[in-house]
C-alpha cells in the first residue's frame, strides 16, 4: 500500500513525464521527425494523473486526440508511443495512427480519436457490454469542452443515465474548442450543470490541482461501482500551447495565457511538496534525470524503428477472409 508521500512523488513524476515528453515532441516536430498533427496536453497534466490514480488495470479508457498524457499515465510504453509518433511499426498502433490515434489493448487503453467527442458513444457501448456481462469495470471517457456541442455528447449522457451504465465522464474544460471560446458557443458555460440535466451526479473541480482531481475521481469511481450509475466530472483546466502545432493562437489574449500559467499544475504542486518537506531539491533533480532517461530511450527506440514496407500498404484495410 502506497503511503501519502509515495503517492505525491508519483503524481509529480507522472506530470513531469507528460510535460517533458511533449516538450521533446515539439522539438522533434520542428525538426520534422514527427509529422502530421500534434495536439499538446501541456498545462492539463493534473487531470490525467489525478483521474488515472482512481482506476484499476481492469477499467477501460477512452481518450481524445490530445491523449499522450492519458496513455503515458495509463502505462502504455513511452517507447511504443514515441515510435507511433515517428510512424514506425513498433508503435502502439503499428505506426498507422500517429499522435491522434494511440491504442493499447494490453492496458485497456482504447485510444484517442480525431473525431470530436468520438469516444463518448464508444464508452457507452463498452459500459453496456460490461453491464450485460456483469463485469466489475468502469469505463472512463475523457473529452474536451468542444465535444459538448456535438449531438453524441447528449445522446451518450442520456443513454448512460437511462440504462444506469458504469461510466465516468471526464470533461477537460480548457475554455476553447479549437479557436472558439466556450462562452461564444454555449449559452450555459457550466458544463457540469448541463450534464446534471440528464439526472447524472455532476461536479466541477479545479483541473490544475492534482490532489483535488484525485479525490473527486476516487469518490466518483466508488459511487459508480457501488451504485452502477454514471458520474460527470468537469475539470476546469487550460492548455498553455495552441490547439495544435498549426495554431497561430490569434484568438486569445497573451495576458490570459500568462495568468493561467501562474496556476501551472506542476510548479504549484512542487511548491506545495516543498512546504510539506515531501520533496527536497535532490529529489527533484533525481526525478528530472529519471524522466529524461525515459524520454531519451523512447526517442532512440523510435529512431531505430522500422517503417512499414510498401507491400503491406493495404494490410488491415481490406478483409482477407471470405464471407461465410
BAMIMI-64674 format. One line per 5 residues: their letters; for each residue x, y, z of N, C-alpha, C. Coordinates in steps of 0.02 Angstrom, whole numbers. Layout:
REM residues N
A> X:Y:Z:X:Y:Z:X:Y:Z  ...
***
This chain:
REM residues 324
XXXXX> 43:-60:0:0:0:0:44:62:0  33:107:-46:73:167:-50:55:215:6  106:246:37:91:297:86:83:364:50  63:414:88:46:478:58:105:509:20  165:506:49:223:536:17:241:501:-48
XXXXX> 233:435:-50:246:398:-111:197:417:-166  135:426:-146:83:446:-194:98:515:-223  117:561:-179:133:629:-202:192:629:-250  242:590:-234:301:586:-277:282:556:-345  238:506:-343:214:475:-405:176:526:-448
XXXXX> 132:564:-417:95:615:-454:142:664:-488  191:688:-450:238:737:-476:278:708:-535  301:647:-526:341:614:-579:300:604:-642  237:583:-634:195:571:-692:179:635:-729  165:689:-693:150:753:-725:212:778:-762
XXXXX> 270:770:-730:332:793:-762:348:752:-824  334:687:-821:346:644:-880:305:668:-939  241:683:-927:198:708:-981:226:773:-1010  244:819:-965:269:885:-987:333:878:-1028  381:841:-1003:445:835:-1038:438:794:-1102
XXXXX> 395:744:-1101:383:704:-1162:356:748:-1217  309:791:-1200:279:833:-1251:326:889:-1273  365:914:-1228:415:965:-1247:464:935:-1297  482:872:-1287:526:837:-1334:491:828:-1401  426:814:-1398:387:806:-1460:385:870:-1501
XXXXX> 381:927:-1467:382:992:-1502:449:999:-1539  502:982:-1505:569:986:-1535:574:939:-1596  549:879:-1589:553:829:-1643:507:848:-1701  450:878:-1685:404:901:-1737:435:957:-1778  468:1002:-1743:501:1059:-1776:557:1036:-1823
XXXXX> 588:979:-1806:642:953:-1849:615:900:-1898  548:895:-1903:514:851:-1950:527:776:-1938  543:759:-1876:547:688:-1858:477:661:-1847  433:703:-1819:363:687:-1809:324:728:-1860  278:695:-1895:239:730:-1946:164:723:-1932
XXXXX> 124:755:-1973:52:751:-1964:28:801:-1912  -22:782:-1873:-49:826:-1822:-17:812:-1755  -14:864:-1713:13:857:-1646:-25:905:-1600  -64:876:-1554:-103:915:-1506:-73:904:-1437  -52:957:-1406:-15:952:-1343:-60:960:-1281
XXXXX> -40:926:-1228:-77:923:-1165:-46:968:-1112  5:1007:-1131:43:1047:-1083:-3:1096:-1047  -4:1091:-980:-48:1132:-938:-104:1091:-908  -121:1035:-939:-178:994:-917:-158:929:-883  -93:922:-867:-67:858:-843:-101:832:-780
XXXXX> -124:876:-737:-153:855:-674:-216:813:-684  -252:826:-738:-315:790:-750:-302:715:-762  -258:701:-809:-243:631:-824:-216:594:-763  -169:627:-728:-137:595:-670:-186:583:-614  -227:633:-598:-275:626:-543:-328:574:-557
XXXXX> -355:573:-617:-408:526:-634:-381:455:-638  -324:445:-671:-297:378:-681:-282:343:-614  -264:382:-563:-248:351:-499:-308:320:-465  -367:339:-488:-428:312:-457:-450:246:-490  -415:225:-542:-437:168:-582:-397:104:-567
XXXXX> -425:48:-587:-389:-15:-583:-366:-34:-654  -319:-81:-660:-296:-102:-726:-352:-132:-768  -407:-151:-736:-462:-184:-772:-512:-134:-802  -507:-71:-783:-553:-20:-808:-535:0:-880  -583:28:-915:-575:46:-985:-563:121:-993
XXXXX> -519:140:-1040:-503:211:-1051:-518:230:-1124  -555:284:-1132:-567:314:-1198:-545:386:-1195  -502:406:-1242:-472:473:-1237:-490:516:-1298  -455:572:-1303:-466:619:-1358:-405:617:-1404  -402:663:-1451:-343:667:-1494:-285:702:-1458
XXXXX> -296:726:-1397:-244:758:-1356:-227:709:-1300  -205:648:-1319:-205:593:-1271:-137:566:-1251  -83:600:-1267:-17:575:-1247:-12:564:-1172  -37:614:-1134:-34:610:-1062:-74:552:-1034  -134:541:-1060:-175:486:-1036:-140:420:-1048
XXXXX> -111:412:-1107:-78:349:-1125:-18:337:-1080  22:388:-1069:82:380:-1028:65:360:-957  16:394:-927:-2:380:-857:-37:312:-852  -72:293:-903:-106:228:-902:-56:170:-903  4:183:-927:55:131:-928:73:107:-997
XXXXX> 48:142:-1049:70:124:-1117:144:142:-1122  183:99:-1151:255:109:-1155:274:175:-1189  316:216:-1157:339:278:-1190:375:262:-1256  410:205:-1259:443:185:-1321:392:175:-1377  338:140:-1360:287:125:-1411:250:188:-1432
XXXXX> 240:235:-1385:206:297:-1402:250:339:-1448  314:345:-1430:359:386:-1472:368:354:-1541  372:288:-1544:378:254:-1609:316:267:-1651  259:270:-1619:197:285:-1655:199:356:-1684  227:403:-1646:233:471:-1669:279:475:-1730
XXXXX> 328:430:-1732:375:428:-1788:348:388:-1847  289:357:-1838:260:317:-1891:295:250:-1902  322:222:-1848:360:160:-1853:316:100:-1834  332:42:-1862:293:-19:-1850:292:-37:-1776  344:-20:-1740:348:-35:-1668:302:9:-1626
XXXXX> 268:56:-1657:222:100:-1621:161:62:-1595  127:92:-1546:71:58:-1515:12:47:-1562  11:84:-1618:-40:72:-1670:-6:53:-1736  53:22:-1730:93:-1:-1787:113:57:-1833  115:117:-1806:135:174:-1846:82:201:-1891
XXXXX> 22:173:-1888:-32:193:-1933:-78:246:-1903  -74:257:-1839:-120:304:-1807:-90:373:-1794  -26:373:-1776:6:436:-1759:-18:466:-1694  -4:529:-1684:-18:563:-1621:-91:560:-1600  -136:560:-1647:-207:566:-1631:-242:499:-1618
XXXXX> -207:443:-1631:-241:378:-1626:-198:327:-1590  -177:343:-1529:-140:295:-1488:-188:241:-1464  -164:179:-1460:-207:123:-1440:-164:69:-1408  -189:39:-1354:-153:-15:-1322:-201:-61:-1285  -218:-116:-1315:-267:-162:-1286:-243:-191:-1220
XXXXX> -177:-201:-1213:-149:-232:-1153:-164:-191:-1090  -167:-126:-1096:-182:-83:-1039:-255:-59:-1040  -295:-87:-1085:-365:-68:-1094:-371:6:-1110  -321:31:-1147:-322:100:-1171:-349:98:-1242  -413:114:-1249:-447:106:-1313:-443:168:-1357
XXXXX> -394:208:-1343:-371:256:-1392:-402:324:-1396  -365:365:-1433:-389:431:-1450:-427:428:-1515  -457:483:-1533:-495:486:-1595:-493:556:-1623  -484:562:-1689:-483:627:-1721:-553:658:-1722  -604:617:-1709:-673:641:-1708:-687:674:-1640
XXXXX> -709:736:-1641:-725:772:-1579:-782:735:-1542  -768:713:-1481:-818:677:-1443:-827:605:-1466  -782:581:-1508:-789:514:-1536:-787:458:-1486  -755:470:-1429:-750:418:-1378:-813:409:-1337  -858:458:-1338:-918:455:-1296:-963:396:-1311
XXXXX> -985:386:-1373:-1028:328:-1388:-990:262:-1380  -924:262:-1391:-886:201:-1381:-885:180:-1307  -878:230:-1264:-879:216:-1192:-947:189:-1170  -1000:217:-1199:-1067:193:-1183:-1075:120:-1205  -1051:104:-1265:-1055:35:-1289:-1016:-13:-1246
XXXXX> -955:7:-1226:-914:-37:-1184:-946:-46:-1115  -972:8:-1086:-1004:3:-1020:-1066:-40:-1023  -1104:-36:-1077:-1164:-77:-1085:-1143:-151:-1090  -1091:-165:-1128:-1067:-234:-1134:-1044:-261:-1067  -1007:-221:-1029:-984:-242:-963:-1042:-255:-916
XXXXX> -1093:-213:-920:-1152:-222:-877:-1188:-287:-894  -1195:-299:-959:-1230:-360:-981:-1191:-423:-961  -1125:-418:-960:-1082:-475:-942:-1068:-477:-867  -1096:-427:-830:-1087:-423:-758:-1012:-416:-739  -977:-377:-778:-907:-363:-763:-902:-304:-714
XXXXX> -856:-308:-667:-847:-254:-618:-796:-204:-645  -817:-166:-694:-772:-117:-726:-805:-49:-732  -761:2:-736:-783:69:-751:-754:89:-819  -794:120:-860:-769:148:-923:-761:223:-913  -701:248:-926:-686:319:-917:-678:351:-985
XXXXX> -714:406:-996:-710:441:-1060:-687:513:-1049  -628:529:-1076:-602:597:-1075:-624:634:-1138  -643:696:-1132:-662:737:-1190:-656:810:-1171  -651:853:-1221:-645:924:-1209:-712:960:-1210  -711:1024:-1192:-772:1063:-1190:-803:1069:-1260
XXXXX> -762:1064:-1312:-788:1069:-1380:-836:1013:-1397  -828:955:-1364:-871:898:-1377:-942:909:-1353  -951:956:-1307:-1018:969:-1280:-1066:995:-1333  -1039:1023:-1386:-1081:1049:-1440:-1103:995:-1489  -1076:935:-1480:-1092:879:-1525:-1154:841:-1501
XXXXX> -1192:816:-1549:-1251:777:-1531:-1235:714:-1492  -1177:684:-1505:-1159:622:-1471:-1147:633:-1397  -1131:694:-1377:-1124:709:-1305:-1191:699:-1271  -1243:728:-1298:-1309:723:-1268:-1338:652:-1273  -1328:621:-1330:-1352:552:-1339:-1318:505:-1290
XXXXX> -1253:514:-1281:-1215:469:-1238:-1233:478:-1164  -1239:541:-1142:-1258:553:-1072:-1329:528:-1059  -1373:539:-1106:-1442:517:-1098:-1446:441:-1090  -1413:404:-1134:-1416:331:-1131:-1381:304:-1069  -1325:336:-1050:-1289:314:-990:-1333:320:-928
XXXXX> -1371:375:-925:-1416:385:-868:-1477:340:-872  -1504:333:-932:-1564:293:-943:-1552:219:-926  -1493:195:-945:-1476:124:-936:-1433:110:-874  -1420:162:-835:-1379:154:-774:-1313:119:-791  -1271:153:-829:-1208:123:-851:-1149:148:-810
XXXXX> -1101:105:-797:-1042:123:-755:-990:163:-794  -1004:227:-802:-959:271:-841:-940:332:-800  -876:350:-804:-852:413:-777:-838:459:-836  -879:510:-845:-869:559:-897:-822:613:-870  -765:623:-902:-717:674:-880:-711:727:-933
XXXXX> -740:785:-920:-736:841:-966:-676:884:-948  -627:887:-993:-568:929:-984:-584:998:-1015  -614:1040:-974:-637:1105:-998:-578:1154:-998  -547:1163:-1056:-491:1210:-1062:-514:1277:-1093  -580:1286:-1095:-611:1350:-1113:-614:1366:-1187
XXXXX> -580:1325:-1228:-579:1338:-1300:-589:1274:-1340  -637:1274:-1386:-645:1221:-1433:-611:1243:-1497  -551:1217:-1508:-507:1243:-1561:-496:1318:-1548  -522:1362:-1590:-511:1434:-1579:-572:1470:-1554  -624:1432:-1535:-687:1463:-1513:-693:1461:-1437
XXXXX> -698:1519:-1406:-705:1522:-1334:-772:1493:-1313  -773:1457:-1258:-833:1422:-1236:-894:1468:-1232  -885:1528:-1205:-942:1573:-1196:-971:1598:-1263  -934:1588:-1317:-957:1608:-1383:-997:1552:-1417  -995:1492:-1389:-1030:1436:-1420:-1083:1403:-1376
XXXXX> -1080:1416:-1310:-1127:1384:-1263:-1162:1437:-1221  -1228:1435:-1221:-1266:1483:-1180:-1258:1468:-1105  -1246:1403:-1089:-1232:1382:-1020:-1160:1356:-1018  -1115:1395:-986:-1045:1376:-986:-1026:1331:-926  -1073:1322:-880:-1062:1274:-825:-1081:1205:-853
XXXXX> -1032:1168:-875:-1046:1105:-910:-1069:1050:-863  -1049:1053:-800:-1073:1005:-750:-1148:1015:-740  -1170:1077:-741:-1241:1093:-734:-1280:1065:-794  -1249:1071:-853:-1281:1045:-914:-1289:969:-909  -1237:936:-884:-1239:862:-878:-1290:840:-827
XXXXX> -1299:880:-774:-1346:861:-721:-1418:859:-745  -1431:891:-803:-1499:890:-831:-1518:819:-852  -1469:775:-860:-1483:705:-877:-1487:661:-815  -1495:694:-756:-1500:659:-692:-1437:618:-677  -1380:648:-696:-1315:619:-681:-1282:662:-627
XXXXX> -1255:630:-576:-1219:668:-525:-1160:702:-559  -1156:768:-552:-1106:807:-589:-1073:858:-543  -1008:866:-551:-972:915:-511:-914:945:-549  -895:1006:-528:-838:1040:-555:-780:1034:-506  -719:1032:-533:-660:1028:-491:-605:1069:-523
XXXXX> -559:1094:-483:-501:1131:-507:-456:1084:-547  -455:1093:-612:-417:1049:-655:-342:1061:-655  -320:1109:-614:-248:1123:-608:-221:1096:-542  -263:1063:-503:-243:1037:-437:-251:961:-437  -195:926:-441:-197:853:-447:-229:819:-387
XXXXX> -221:848:-327:-249:817:-267:-325:823:-267  -351:880:-288:-424:890:-292:-454:842:-343  -420:834:-399:-445:789:-452:-444:717:-428  -389:696:-398:-383:627:-375:-438:611:-324  -451:657:-278:-503:646:-227:-572:640:-260
XXXXX> -587:686:-305:-652:686:-339:-660:622:-381  -608:602:-416:-611:543:-459:-621:480:-418  -586:474:-362:-594:415:-319:-664:410:-291  -692:467:-270:-761:467:-245:-810:448:-300  -797:473:-360:-841:458:-417:-839:384:-435
XXXXX> -779:356:-438:-772:285:-455:-804:241:-402  -797:261:-339:-828:224:-284:-904:222:-293  -933:279:-311:-1005:283:-320:-1027:242:-380  -989:246:-434:-1006:209:-495:-1007:134:-481  -956:109:-446:-951:37:-433:-1002:14:-382
XXXXX> -1020:57:-336:-1068:39:-285:-1140:40:-312  -1156:92:-351:-1224:102:-373:-1237:86:-446  -1183:77:-485:-1191:60:-555:-1222:116:-596  -1203:179:-579:-1230:237:-614:-1173:280:-641  -1186:321:-692:-1133:365:-719:-1122:426:-674
XXXXX> -1061:454:-679:-1044:516:-644:-1008:561:-694  -1020:626:-688:-990:676:-733:-943:720:-693  -880:725:-716:-830:765:-682:-803:818:-730  -815:881:-715:-790:936:-757:-727:964:-725  -671:959:-760:-607:983:-735:-591:1049:-770
XXXXX> -589:1103:-732:-576:1170:-759:-500:1178:-767  -477:1174:-829:-406:1173:-842:-389:1220:-900  -328:1216:-925:-306:1263:-977:-247:1235:-1014  -248:1241:-1080:-189:1220:-1119:-145:1280:-1131  -81:1272:-1114:-35:1328:-1120:-12:1340:-1192
XXXXX> -17:1289:-1233:1:1295:-1304:-63:1301:-1346  -54:1308:-1411:-111:1315:-1455:-150:1250:-1461  -204:1253:-1499:-245:1194:-1510:-204:1137:-1539  -163:1153:-1588:-117:1105:-1618:-55:1143:-1640  -6:1108:-1668:55:1141:-1690:42:1188:-1749
XXXXX> -17:1184:-1780:-34:1228:-1836:-68:1292:-1813  -81:1297:-1747:-121:1351:-1720:-78:1415:-1711  -100:1469:-1743:-65:1534:-1737:-84:1570:-1672  -135:1545:-1637:-157:1572:-1572:-174:1647:-1576  -216:1665:-1622:-236:1735:-1630:-301:1750:-1593
XXXXX> -331:1701:-1561:-397:1709:-1532:-398:1720:-1457  -340:1718:-1423:-341:1730:-1351:-284:1777:-1332  -298:1817:-1282:-251:1867:-1258:-191:1834:-1223  -131:1859:-1238:-71:1831:-1206:-72:1840:-1131  -105:1894:-1108:-110:1905:-1036:-150:1850:-1002
XXXXX> -202:1826:-1038:-242:1771:-1011:-200:1708:-1003  -160:1693:-1053:-116:1634:-1051:-67:1641:-993  -38:1701:-984:10:1712:-930:-22:1704:-862  -84:1726:-856:-120:1719:-791:-131:1646:-775  -149:1607:-825:-160:1535:-813:-95:1499:-798
XXXXX> -40:1523:-827:24:1490:-815:46:1497:-741  18:1546:-707:31:1553:-636:0:1495:-596  -47:1461:-629:-80:1403:-597:-50:1337:-621  9:1340:-651:43:1281:-678:37:1223:-628  5:1167:-647:-7:1112:-600:57:1080:-574
XXXXX> 110:1082:-613:173:1050:-592:211:1095:-544  220:1158:-562:258:1204:-519:223:1217:-453  157:1224:-455:119:1235:-393:121:1174:-348  117:1115:-378:120:1054:-338:190:1046:-309  240:1063:-348:309:1061:-324:318:1106:-264
XXXXX> 291:1166:-267:296:1213:-211:260:1187:-149  202:1156:-159:166:1127:-102:205:1071:-70  236:1030:-110:275:974:-84:337:998:-45  366:1053:-69:423:1082:-34:402:1108:35  344:1139:37:318:1165:101:307:1108:150
XXXXX> 285:1050:124:273:992:166:337:952:179  392:976:149:457:942:152:451:870:126  406:862:78:397:796:47:440:787:-14  468:842:-38:508:839:-99:567:887:-92  624:861:-79:683:902:-73:713:915:-142
XXXXX> 758:963:-146:787:982:-210:822:923:-243  854:881:-203:890:823:-231:840:775:-263  781:769:-234:729:726:-263:707:752:-331  699:818:-336:678:849:-399:729:835:-454  793:842:-436:845:828:-485:846:755:-506
XXXXX> 835:711:-458:833:639:-473:775:622:-519  717:652:-505:658:639:-546:669:666:-617  696:726:-622:711:754:-688:758:708:-727  808:682:-693:856:637:-725:822:572:-748  779:545:-705:742:484:-721:697:494:-781
XXXXX> 660:549:-782:614:565:-837:652:576:-901  708:612:-897:750:625:-956:775:560:-986  794:513:-943:819:448:-967:765:409:-1004  704:411:-977:647:376:-1008:634:405:-1078  634:471:-1083:620:504:-1147:676:492:-1197
XXXXX> 738:496:-1175:794:484:-1221:792:413:-1248  774:366:-1205:768:296:-1227:712:288:-1278  657:323:-1266:600:320:-1312:617:348:-1381  654:404:-1381:674:435:-1444:721:389:-1483  768:360:-1447:816:314:-1480:779:253:-1508
XXXXX> 732:227:-1469:692:170:-1491:653:187:-1555  623:246:-1556:584:267:-1614:629:278:-1675  685:309:-1665:730:322:-1721:757:257:-1752  766:207:-1710:792:143:-1734:737:96:-1758  674:119:-1755:618:78:-1776:616:69:-1851
XXXXX> 568:30:-1873:563:14:-1944:499:43:-1974  506:66:-2035:447:90:-2072:413:30:-2105  348:33:-2109:310:-22:-2139:326:-27:-2214  340:-86:-2239:355:-93:-2310:295:-76:-2354  309:-53:-2414:256:-34:-2460:208:-91:-2475
XXXXX> 235:-151:-2478:192:-209:-2494:139:-222:-2441  146:-192:-2382:96:-201:-2329:47:-142:-2326  48:-100:-2378:8:-40:-2378:-67:-53:-2367  -93:-106:-2396:-165:-121:-2390:-181:-168:-2333  -131:-186:-2294:-142:-229:-2236:-186:-194:-2185
XXXXX> -235:-229:-2158:-282:-203:-2109:-333:-154:-2139  -332:-146:-2204:-380:-101:-2238:-438:-142:-2266  -421:-197:-2299:-473:-241:-2328:-471:-309:-2293  -529:-339:-2285:-533:-405:-2255:-508:-457:-2304  -468:-503:-2279:-443:-557:-2322:-483:-620:-2311
XXXX> -531:-619:-2266:-570:-678:-2252:-633:-680:-2297  -647:-738:-2323:-706:-746:-2366:-769:-742:-2324  -822:-714:-2352:-885:-710:-2317:-913:-779:-2305  -941:-789:-2246:-970:-855:-2229:-1041:-860:-2257
***
